[in-house]
């Protein structure tokens, strides 16, 4: 979902806002931040499991 939003042109800040707005929790059940989204994107680009 995060990769799709990024490919569609959303900024990392916008992605975090959308996830929070839609009530989608992080893996640990917390709030989304741009840094969390950035880390997931970075890890996904390197073939690592996204958090």
Secondary structure, 3 states (H helix, E strand, C coil): CHHHHHHCCCCHHHHHHHHHHCCCCCCCCCCCCHHHHHHHHHHHHCCCCCC
